[in-house]
Amino acid sequence: MWTLLAIGAALALGFSWAGGEVYESVVEKGALAAMDQPVLDWAVASRTPALMAGVTAFTNLGGGVIAPITAAAAMVLLAIWMRHWRPLVLVPAAAAGSLLVTIFGKELTGRARPPLALAVPPYEYSASFPSGHTLNATVIAGIVVYLACLKLKALWARVAAIAAGGLYALAIGLSRVYLGHHWLTDVIAAWFLGLAWLSVVIFAHRVFHLMRLRRAAARARAQATGPGDESAS
């Protein structure tokens, strides 16, 4: 159990530190932050009407009204498929924490978004750092993949699920930059912070599961011993 706690803490702290380093680059106008404007300029130059419409439809999956509906549907389907209450607890916990991290990060940094002249409508006006769509997509996709892997037996199926979840979170983040709604560093930090919170949720569940197994094993040993064995000794 202590090993699990140590691994979970190390991952959460490591990803959080990486997100903090990204913000430090933004504040100090470091090398990573220097990529923000060139990447945005490339995105603007690459836009076409069809791509803008398609990417806008896709990015909506990671936020607004659609994201909570999608997460709720995934939660219910997972609970039915797994025949277990686990998704009904872990998905809301992951989503709530993701929302809090996003709100706190935006309030703390107050970073301005890219100019509206370089963005694709509908425009957004909240603080830019970190990207809420990206952070939430990373966490929700991650917890759904984790739960699915608990049910899936074949290695190839688990690898496919992890790849699909990773590509989804990656694509949501890149869509935010393409549409001019976020700087690249907003998205990179959101990936790191999302992975940090995801590590907390997953390893907390692993520890809880291990504790339940140990309690069940202790009860089984007590029942196997029985009062007759105790009196005989």
C-alpha positions in Angstrom: 0.0 0.0 0.0 2.8 2.4 0.9 4.4 1.7 -2.5 1.2 2.6 -4.3 0.9 5.8 -2.2 4.5 6.7 -3.0 4.1 6.1 -6.8 0.8 8.1 -6.9 2.3 11.0 -4.9 5.4 11.0 -7.1 3.4 11.1 -10.3 1.0 13.8 -9.1 3.8 16.0 -7.8 5.9 15.4 -10.9 3.1 16.4 -13.3 2.1 19.4 -11.1 5.7 20.5 -11.1 5.8 20.2 -14.9 2.7 22.3 -15.2 4.3 24.9 -12.9 7.4 25.0 -15.1 5.2 25.8 -18.1 3.6 28.7 -16.2 7.1 29.9 -15.1 8.1 30.0 -18.8 5.0 32.1 -19.5 5.8 34.6 -16.7 9.5 34.8 -17.6 8.9 34.7 -21.3 11.0 31.6 -21.7 11.8 29.4 -24.6 8.6 27.4 -24.4 6.4 30.5 -24.2 8.2 31.9 -27.1 6.6 29.2 -29.2 3.1 30.5 -28.5 2.8 33.2 -31.2 4.6 31.3 -34.0 2.4 28.2 -33.4 -0.8 30.4 -33.4 0.3 32.2 -36.5 0.8 28.8 -38.2 -2.7 27.7 -37.1 -4.2 30.9 -38.5 -2.5 30.4 -41.8 -3.6 26.7 -42.0 -7.4 27.4 -41.5 -10.0 26.7 -44.1 -13.8 27.1 -43.7 -14.3 23.3 -43.7 -11.6 22.7 -41.2 -12.8 25.4 -38.9 -16.3 24.0 -38.9 -15.1 20.5 -38.2 -12.6 21.4 -35.5 -15.2 23.6 -33.8 -17.7 20.7 -33.7 -15.0 18.4 -32.3 -13.7 20.8 -29.7 -17.2 21.2 -28.3 -17.0 17.6 -27.1 -14.5 18.8 -24.5 -16.5 21.6 -22.9 -19.7 23.5 -22.7 -22.9 21.5 -22.4 -21.8 18.5 -24.4 -18.9 17.4 -22.1 -21.0 16.8 -19.0 -23.5 14.9 -21.0 -20.8 12.8 -22.6 -19.2 12.1 -19.2 -22.5 11.2 -17.6 -23.3 8.8 -20.5 -19.9 7.2 -20.3 -20.4 6.8 -16.5 -23.7 5.1 -16.8 -22.6 2.8 -19.7 -19.5 1.8 -17.7 -21.5 1.0 -14.6 -23.9 -1.2 -16.6 -21.0 -2.9 -18.5 -18.9 -3.5 -15.3 -22.0 -4.2 -13.2 -20.4 -2.2 -10.4 -20.9 1.1 -8.6 -17.2 2.1 -9.2 -17.8 4.4 -12.2 -20.6 6.2 -10.4 -18.0 7.4 -7.9 -14.8 7.8 -9.8 -16.1 9.7 -12.9 -17.9 12.4 -10.8 -14.9 12.7 -8.5 -12.5 13.0 -11.4 -14.7 15.6 -13.1 -15.3 17.7 -10.0 -11.6 17.8 -9.2 -10.8 18.7 -12.8 -13.3 21.6 -12.7 -11.8 22.9 -9.5 -8.2 22.8 -10.8 -9.3 24.7 -13.9 -11.2 27.4 -11.9 -8.3 27.8 -9.5 -5.7 27.9 -12.2 -7.6 30.6 -14.2 -8.2 32.7 -11.1 -4.6 32.4 -10.0 -3.0 33.3 -13.3 -5.6 35.6 -15.1 -3.7 35.2 -18.4 -5.3 36.8 -21.4 -6.4 34.7 -24.3 -5.1 35.2 -27.8 -6.5 38.3 -29.6 -10.1 37.8 -30.8 -8.9 38.8 -34.3 -7.0 35.5 -34.4 -9.7 33.4 -32.9 -12.6 31.5 -34.5 -16.1 32.3 -33.1 -17.9 31.7 -30.9 -15.4 33.6 -28.7 -14.5 32.8 -25.1 -13.6 35.4 -22.5 -12.5 33.6 -19.4 -8.8 33.5 -18.4 -6.6 31.5 -20.7 -4.3 29.4 -18.4 -4.8 26.5 -18.2 -7.1 25.3 -21.0 -10.2 24.0 -19.4 -11.3 22.0 -22.4 -8.0 20.2 -22.5 -7.7 19.6 -18.8 -11.2 18.2 -18.5 -10.8 16.1 -21.6 -7.5 14.6 -20.2 -9.1 13.7 -16.9 -12.4 12.4 -18.2 -10.8 10.4 -21.0 -8.2 9.1 -18.5 -10.6 7.9 -15.9 -12.9 6.3 -18.6 -9.8 4.4 -20.0 -8.7 3.4 -16.5 -12.2 1.9 -15.7 -12.4 0.2 -19.1 -9.0 -1.4 -18.5 -10.2 -2.9 -15.3 -12.8 -4.7 -17.3 -10.8 -5.5 -20.4 -8.8 -8.7 -20.3 -6.9 -8.7 -23.6 -3.6 -6.7 -23.7 -4.3 -5.4 -27.2 -7.7 -4.1 -26.0 -6.2 -2.2 -23.1 -3.5 -0.7 -25.4 -6.1 0.3 -27.9 -8.2 2.0 -25.1 -5.2 3.9 -23.8 -4.2 5.0 -27.3 -7.7 6.2 -28.1 -8.0 8.1 -24.8 -4.6 9.7 -25.3 -5.3 10.7 -28.9 -8.6 12.2 -27.8 -7.0 14.4 -25.1 -4.2 15.3 -27.5 -6.6 16.3 -30.3 -8.8 18.4 -28.0 -5.8 20.3 -26.8 -4.5 21.0 -30.4 -8.0 22.0 -31.4 -8.0 24.8 -28.8 -4.8 26.2 -30.4 -6.0 25.8 -33.9 -9.1 27.8 -33.2 -7.2 30.5 -31.4 -8.9 30.0 -28.1 -5.7 29.2 -26.3 -2.0 29.6 -26.4 0.1 26.4 -26.8 1.4 26.7 -23.3 -2.1 26.9 -21.9 -2.7 23.5 -23.5 0.6 21.9 -22.4 0.0 22.9 -18.8 -3.5 21.6 -18.9 -2.2 18.2 -20.1 0.2 18.1 -17.2 -2.3 19.3 -14.6 -4.9 16.9 -15.9 -2.5 14.0 -15.5 -1.6 15.1 -12.0 -5.2 15.0 -10.9 -5.8 11.8 -12.7 -2.9 10.2 -10.9 -4.5 11.2 -7.5 -7.9 9.7 -8.4 -6.5 6.5 -9.9 -4.0 5.8 -7.1 -6.5 6.7 -4.4 -8.8 4.1 -5.9 -6.0 1.5 -6.0 -5.2 2.1 -2.4 -8.9 1.8 -1.4 -9.2 -1.4 -3.4 -6.1 -2.9 -1.8 -7.4 -2.0 1.7 -10.7 -3.7 0.9 -8.9 -6.9 -0.3 -6.8 -6.9 2.9 -9.9 -6.5 5.1 -11.7 -9.3 3.2 -8.7 -11.6 3.6 -8.6 -10.8 7.3 -12.3 -11.7 7.7 -11.7 -14.9 5.8 -8.9 -16.0 8.0 -11.0 -15.2 11.1 -13.9 -17.3 9.8 -11.5 -20.1 8.9 -10.1 -20.1 12.4 -13.5 -20.2 14.1 -14.3 -20.2 17.8 -13.7 -24.0 18.0 -10.1 -23.6 16.9 -9.5 -20.7 19.4 -10.8 -22.8 22.3 -8.8 -25.8 21.3 -5.6 -23.7 21.4 
